[in-house]
C-alpha cells in the first residue's frame, strides 16, 4: 500500500508539474477526480483565497511614472521586468507564460465551475443565488483586469472592432474560443456585475468574500473606464450610501508609522476596504524598504509636507526611496477596492457632469483625512479642466500602490489630448519614450497562449 501511495503521489506531482505549464484553454479535467456536488463544495471553491483573492495583476504599473529603477539596480531585475519597465516591443514572459494572463482565467474557470454546478439546484434557492452572485463578481473582475493589460483602452467609437479576449461562460474546454470584440468583453463585465449586485448581500461573513457594495464599486470603476460618468456617479452613490468611512491618517490605531507596512495586517480592521484582493511576488509588487524598485521622485514631490501620505507611505534607505505602505498591511500590493477610490471616482464624475461644488466636497473630505490635523488645504478651484488636473494628481498620490490604477489612468486620460502624458525614462545611458496612445500600452499575450490556442497576438 505504501508503494502504491508513493506511486500515485509521484504521478500527481508529475501531473501538477506539467499541468501548470499548460494553457488554461488546454486543460481537460480528469473525470475520475472528485467533482463538487453540494452547495458547500461550491462555496469552498469560491473561498479559495489563493485563487479568488490573490495575484490580481499589478504588472502594468511597472510601466508607469510612479516607479524608478536606478542603473545600479537594473541587473537585479528579470528580463520580463526590464521589458515592462522600458516598454519593450515584446515582453519575454518567463518560459513563454505569465501569471498576468493565466491567473485571471483560472479565476474565470473557478467561477464557471460554480455557475455550471448550481444549475441543478432550484432557481429560488437562496444559497445557490448567493453563490451565483459571488461567481459573477469574480468573473467580471478577472475579465476587467485582463482587459486593462491585454486590450486597447476602451473607446466607444472603436470598441466593437477592437480585439477583446476569449470569452468563456461555461466549463466546456472542448470549445475553441478566439478573441471577441472589446465591446463584448465590457458587455459581459457589466452584465455580470449588474446581476451580481442584485444577488449579493450588503454584508459578508469574512473579509475575502464579496458583496453587493463591492459589485456597485466595481461597476463604478468600469463605467469610469468606459467614460460613462453619469452611471459611474450613480454606482458611487450606491456604495457610499452603505459604506462611506475614510481612515483619518492621524489615527495611529489604524495607520501607524510603528507598523512595518503602516495599515492593519491582511486588511483586517481597515474600514475603507470594500473588496479584499492582493498581488504578491516580483520586484514591482513589493512594498518594502530597500527594494530595487523605487518610487519616482516626481511622484514623491507631488505631496505637500503636511500630507501624512508622504510621511507614512514612503521611506528612504540610503539613497533608495521606497513604497512602504499598502492596504494589505503586508508587503503585498492591494488589488481590491476601497472607499478612497470611490470618493475619487465620484469627484471626477461630478466634475465631468457639471456639479463642481459637489466634487469639491468629496475631494476636500478625502484631503481632510490625509493631512495633519488643522493643515488640510481647502480646494476652491471651480474651473473644470484645472480641477480635473487636480483629481488626476490626487488619484496618483492616493492610489500609488493600488491595483493597476496609474496605468489605467494613463491609458484613459491619453485619449483626451489636454490630459495626455508622454512618459520618458533613462536607464544606463539609454532614453526610452512611451508616447500617449502608443500600442505599447497593450501588453503582448504570452507566446505559450498563442501557440496553444491560436488566438491573435497584440501588435505593439
C-alpha positions in Angstrom: 0.0 0.0 0.0 2.9 2.4 0.8 4.4 1.7 -2.6 1.1 2.4 -4.3 0.8 5.7 -2.3 4.3 6.7 -3.3 3.5 5.9 -6.9 0.3 7.9 -7.0 1.9 10.8 -5.2 4.6 10.8 -7.8 2.1 10.7 -10.6 0.2 13.6 -9.1 3.4 15.5 -8.7 4.2 15.0 -12.4 0.7 16.0 -13.4 1.0 19.2 -11.4 4.4 19.9 -12.8 3.4 19.5 -16.4 -0.2 20.7 -16.0 0.9 24.0 -14.6 2.7 24.7 -17.9 -0.4 24.0 -19.9 -2.6 26.9 -21.1 -5.9 27.3 -19.4 -7.7 26.6 -22.7 -5.9 23.3 -23.0 -6.7 21.8 -19.5 -9.1 18.9 -19.6 -10.2 17.9 -16.1 -9.8 14.3 -15.1 -13.3 12.9 -14.8 -12.0 10.5 -12.2 -11.1 13.3 -9.8 -13.5 14.4 -7.1 -16.3 16.5 -8.6 -18.0 19.2 -6.4 -21.6 18.3 -5.8 -23.0 20.2 -2.9 -23.6 23.9 -2.3 -20.9 23.7 0.4 -18.5 22.3 -2.2 -19.1 25.2 -4.5 -18.7 27.7 -1.6 -15.3 26.1 -0.8 -14.2 26.8 -4.4 -15.1 30.5 -4.0 -13.4 30.6 -0.6 -10.1 29.5 -2.0 -8.2 32.8 -1.3 -5.1 31.7 -3.3 -7.2 31.7 -6.4 -10.1 34.2 -5.9 -8.3 36.9 -3.9 -4.7 36.5 -4.7 -2.5 37.5 -7.7 -4.6 40.4 -9.0 -2.3 41.8 -11.6 0.0 44.8 -10.8 2.2 44.2 -13.8 1.2 47.2 -15.8 2.3 49.7 -13.1 5.8 48.7 -13.9 5.4 50.8 -17.0 4.3 54.0 -15.3 5.8 57.2 -14.0 5.2 56.1 -10.4 8.3 53.8 -10.3 12.0 54.2 -10.8 14.9 51.8 -11.2 18.5 53.0 -10.8 21.2 52.0 -13.2 23.0 50.0 -10.4 19.8 48.0 -9.7 18.8 47.1 -13.2 20.8 43.9 -13.0 18.6 42.7 -10.2 15.5 42.6 -12.4 14.4 39.8 -14.6 14.3 40.2 -18.3 10.5 40.5 -18.3 10.6 43.1 -15.5 13.1 45.2 -17.6 10.9 44.7 -20.7 7.9 46.1 -18.8 9.9 49.0 -17.3 11.3 50.1 -20.7 8.2 49.4 -22.7 10.0 46.9 -24.9 8.4 45.9 -28.2 8.0 42.4 -26.8 7.8 41.3 -23.2 9.7 38.0 -22.9 7.5 36.3 -20.4 9.2 33.6 -18.3 9.0 30.3 -20.2 6.6 31.9 -22.6 3.9 32.1 -20.0 2.6 34.7 -17.5 0.5 34.7 -14.4 -0.9 38.0 -15.5 -2.7 36.1 -18.3 -3.1 32.7 -16.7 -4.3 33.6 -13.2 -7.4 35.7 -14.2 -8.5 32.8 -16.5 -8.1 30.5 -13.5 -10.5 32.7 -11.6 -12.9 32.7 -14.6 -12.8 28.9 -14.7 -13.5 28.6 -11.0 -16.4 31.0 -11.4 -17.8 29.0 -14.3 -17.4 25.7 -12.4 -19.7 27.1 -9.7 -22.1 28.6 -12.2 -22.5 25.4 -14.1 -22.7 23.3 -10.9 -25.5 25.3 -9.3 -27.8 24.9 -12.3 -29.2 21.7 -10.8 -30.5 23.4 -7.7 -33.9 25.2 -7.5 -33.8 28.6 -9.1 -35.1 30.2 -5.9 -32.5 28.5 -3.6 -31.0 31.5 -1.7 -27.7 29.8 -1.1 -27.3 29.0 -4.8 -28.2 32.5 -5.7 -25.6 33.8 -3.3 -23.0 31.5 -5.0 -24.1 32.8 -8.3 -23.6 36.4 -7.3 -20.2 35.7 -6.0 -19.2 33.9 -9.1 -20.4 36.6 -11.4 -18.5 39.2 -9.5 -15.2 37.2 -9.6 -15.6 36.5 -13.3 -16.3 40.2 -14.1 -13.3 41.3 -12.0 -11.0 38.9 -13.8 -12.1 40.0 -17.2 -11.8 43.6 -16.3 -8.2 43.0 -15.1 -7.3 41.3 -18.3 -8.8 44.0 -20.4 -6.7 46.7 -18.8 -3.5 44.9 -19.6 -4.1 42.9 -22.9 -6.7 45.0 -24.7 -6.7 48.6 -26.0 -8.1 51.4 -23.9 -11.9 51.5 -24.2 -13.2 53.9 -26.8 -16.9 53.8 -27.7 -16.1 54.6 -31.3 -13.8 51.6 -31.8 -14.7 49.0 -29.1 -16.9 47.0 -31.5 -13.9 46.4 -33.8 -11.0 46.3 -31.3 -9.8 42.9 -30.3 -11.1 41.7 -26.9 -10.5 38.4 -25.1 -11.5 34.8 -25.4 -14.9 34.8 -23.6 -15.8 31.7 -21.6 -19.1 31.4 -19.8 -19.0 27.7 -19.1 -16.6 24.9 -18.4 -16.6 23.2 -21.8 -12.9 23.1 -22.6 -13.5 21.4 -25.9 -14.8 24.7 -27.3 -12.2 26.7 -29.2 -12.5 30.3 -28.3 -11.0 33.1 -30.3 -10.9 36.7 -29.3 -14.2 38.5 -29.0 -14.6 42.3 -29.6 -13.6 44.6 -26.8 -17.2 45.7 -26.6 -18.4 42.1 -26.0 -15.9 41.9 -23.1 -17.3 45.0 -21.5 -20.8 43.9 -22.1 -20.1 40.6 -20.2 -18.4 42.5 -17.3 -21.3 45.0 -16.9 -24.0 42.3 -17.2 -22.3 40.1 -14.7 -21.9 42.9 -12.2 -25.4 44.2 -12.6 -26.8 40.7 -11.8 -24.3 40.2 -9.0 -25.4 43.5 -7.4 -28.9 42.1 -7.1 -27.9 38.7 -5.8 -25.3 39.5 -3.2 -25.9 40.7 0.4 -24.7 44.0 1.6 -22.5 42.5 4.4 -20.2 39.5 4.4 -19.2 36.9 7.0 -15.5 37.0 6.1 -13.3 39.7 4.6 -12.3 37.8 1.4 -15.9 37.3 0.2 -17.7 39.9 -1.9 -20.9 41.9 -1.5 -23.5 43.9 -3.4 -21.5 47.0 -2.3 -18.4 45.6 -4.0 -20.4 44.9 -7.2 -21.5 48.5 -7.2 -17.9 49.7 -6.6 -16.5 47.7 -9.4 -19.4 48.9 -11.7 -18.3 52.5 -10.8 -14.7 51.7 -11.9 -15.9 50.1 -15.1 -18.2 52.9 -16.0 -15.4 55.4 -15.3 -13.1 53.5 -17.6 -15.6 53.5 -20.4 -16.4 57.2 -20.0 -20.0 56.7 -18.7 -19.7 59.3 -16.0 -23.4 59.6 -15.1 -23.7 55.9 -14.4 -20.3 55.8 -12.6 -21.6 58.5 -10.3 -24.8 56.6 -9.5 -22.8 53.5 -8.6 -20.6 55.5 -6.3 -23.8 56.9 -4.6 -24.9 53.3 -4.1 -21.6 52.4 -2.5 -21.2 55.4 -0.3 -24.8 55.2 1.0 -23.8 51.9 2.6 -20.0 52.2 3.2 -18.6 55.7 3.4 -15.9 55.6 6.0 -12.5 57.2 5.3 -9.5 56.5 7.5 -8.2 59.5 9.4 -4.5 59.2 8.9 -4.0 61.0 12.2 -5.5 57.9 13.9 -2.5 55.8 14.9 -4.8 52.9 15.9 -5.5 52.3 12.2 -2.5 53.7 10.4 0.7 53.9 12.3 4.4 54.5 11.5 5.3 51.9 14.1 3.8 49.2 11.8 6.2 47.9 9.2 3.5 48.3 6.5 1.5 51.0 8.2 -2.0 49.5 7.9 -3.7 46.6 9.7 -2.3 43.2 8.5 -4.2 41.4 5.8 -6.7 44.2 5.6 -8.4 43.2 8.9 -9.7 46.2 10.6 -9.3 48.6 7.7 -12.8 50.2 7.4 -12.1 51.5 3.8 -11.8 48.1 2.2 -14.8 47.1 0.2 -13.3 44.0 -1.6 -10.0 42.5 -0.5 -7.7 41.4 -3.2 -3.9 41.4 -3.4 -0.9 40.7 -5.5 2.4 39.1 -4.4 5.7 38.1 -5.9 8.1 40.0 -8.1 10.0 43.2 -7.7 7.3 45.6 -8.8 4.7 44.2 -6.4 6.6 44.6 -3.2 6.3 47.5 -0.7 9.5 47.2 1.3 12.4 49.3 2.5 15.5 48.9 0.3 13.6 47.4 -2.7 15.4 47.8 -6.0 12.1 49.2 -7.4 11.8 52.7 -6.1 9.1 55.3 -6.0 9.7 58.0 -8.6 10.8 61.4 -7.2 8.3 63.0 -9.4 5.5 61.2 -7.6 7.0 61.9 -4.2 7.4 65.6 -4.9 3.6 65.9 -5.5 2.9 65.6 -1.8 3.0 68.6 0.4 5.0 68.4 3.7 1.9 68.2 5.9 0.4 65.4 3.8 0.6 62.3 6.0 0.8 60.1 2.9 4.3 61.5 2.3 5.4 60.6 5.8 3.6 57.2 6.1 3.8 55.7 2.7 7.4 56.3 1.7 10.8 55.7 3.3 14.5 56.3 2.5 17.0 53.5 2.8 20.3 55.0 1.9 19.5 56.7 -1.4 16.6 54.5 -2.2 13.1 55.9 -1.9 10.7 53.1 -1.4 6.9 52.5 -1.1 6.4 51.1 2.4 2.6 51.0 2.8 -0.2 49.0 1.4 -3.9 48.4 2.3 -2.9 44.8 2.7 -0.8 45.7 5.7 1.9 43.4 4.3 4.5 43.6 1.5 1.8 42.5 -0.9 0.2 45.2 -3.1 -3.5 45.9 -2.7 -5.6 44.6 -5.5 -9.1 45.2 -4.3 -11.4 48.1 -4.0 -11.8 50.7 -1.2 -13.8 53.8 -0.4 -10.9 56.2 -1.1 -11.1 55.2 -4.8 -14.9 55.6 -4.8 -14.7 59.2 -3.5 -12.2 60.0 -6.2 -14.3 58.4 -8.9 -17.4 60.3 -7.8 -15.5 63.6 -7.6 -14.2 63.1 -11.2 -17.7 62.2 -12.4 -19.3 65.2 -10.7 -16.8 67.5 -12.4 -17.5 65.9 -15.8 -21.2 66.1 -15.4 -21.2 69.8 -14.2 -21.5 69.6 -10.5 -18.2 71.2 -9.4 -19.5 72.1 -5.9 -20.3 68.5 -5.0 -17.0 67.4 -6.5 -15.1 69.8 -4.2 -17.0 68.5 -1.2 -15.8 64.9 -1.9 -12.2 65.9 -2.7 -11.9 68.1 0.4 -13.3 65.4 2.6 -10.6 63.0 1.4 -7.8 65.5 2.0 -9.1 66.4 5.4 -8.4 62.8 6.4 -5.0 62.7 4.8 -3.3 65.8 6.2 -2.0 66.6 9.7 -4.7 68.0 11.9 -5.5 71.6 11.1 -3.3 71.7 7.9 -5.5 70.2 5.2 -6.0 72.6 2.2 -9.4 73.6 1.1 -9.6 73.4 -2.6 -11.8 76.1 -4.1 -10.9 75.8 -7.8 -14.0 76.0 -9.9 -12.5 75.7 -13.4 -13.5 72.1 -14.5 -10.3 71.5 -16.5 -8.0 72.7 -13.8 -10.0 70.7 -11.2 -9.7 67.6 -13.3 -5.9 68.1 -13.3 -6.1 68.2 -9.5 -8.1 65.0 -9.5 -5.5 63.3 -11.7 -2.8 64.2 -9.2 -4.8 63.2 -6.2 -5.6 59.8 -7.8 -1.9 59.4 -8.4 -1.0 60.2 -4.8 -3.8 58.3 -3.2 -3.7 55.1 -5.3 0.0 54.8 -5.9 0.2 51.2 -4.8 -3.3 50.2 -5.6 -4.1 47.7 -8.4 -3.2 49.0 -11.9 -4.7 52.3 -11.1 -1.9 54.6 -12.5 -1.6 52.5 -15.7 -5.4 52.6 -16.2 -5.5 56.4 -15.7 -2.7 57.0 -18.2 -4.5 54.9 -20.8 -7.8 56.6 -20.4 -6.5 60.2 -20.0 -4.3 59.8 -23.0 -7.5 59.6 -25.1 -8.0 63.3 -24.1 -5.2 65.4 -25.7 -5.3 68.0 -22.9 -4.5 65.4 -20.3 -2.2 63.1 -22.3 1.2 62.3 -20.8 4.4 61.3 -22.6 6.5 59.1 -20.4 10.3 59.1 -20.5 13.0 57.3 -18.6 16.7 56.9 -18.9 18.4 53.6 -17.9 22.1 53.0 -18.3 22.5 56.0 -20.7 19.6 55.0 -23.0 16.4 57.0 -23.2 13.1 55.3 -23.6 9.9 57.1 -24.5 6.3 56.0 -24.3 4.1 58.3 -26.4 0.4 58.8 -25.5 -1.8 56.1 -27.1 1.2 54.1 -28.0 0.3 50.4 -28.9 2.7 49.5 -26.1 0.0 50.4 -23.7 -1.3 47.0 -24.6 1.0 44.1 -23.4 1.7 41.2 -25.7 -0.1 38.0 -24.9 2.3 35.2 -23.7 3.7 33.1 -26.5 2.5 29.8 -25.0 -1.1 31.0 -25.2 -0.7 32.0 -28.8 0.9 28.6 -29.7 -1.8 26.5 -27.9 -5.0 28.4 -28.6 -4.1 30.1 -31.9 -5.6 33.4 -30.9 -4.4 36.7 -32.5 -1.4 38.4 -30.9 -1.5 42.1 -29.9 0.5 44.3 -32.2 3.0 46.6 -30.3 
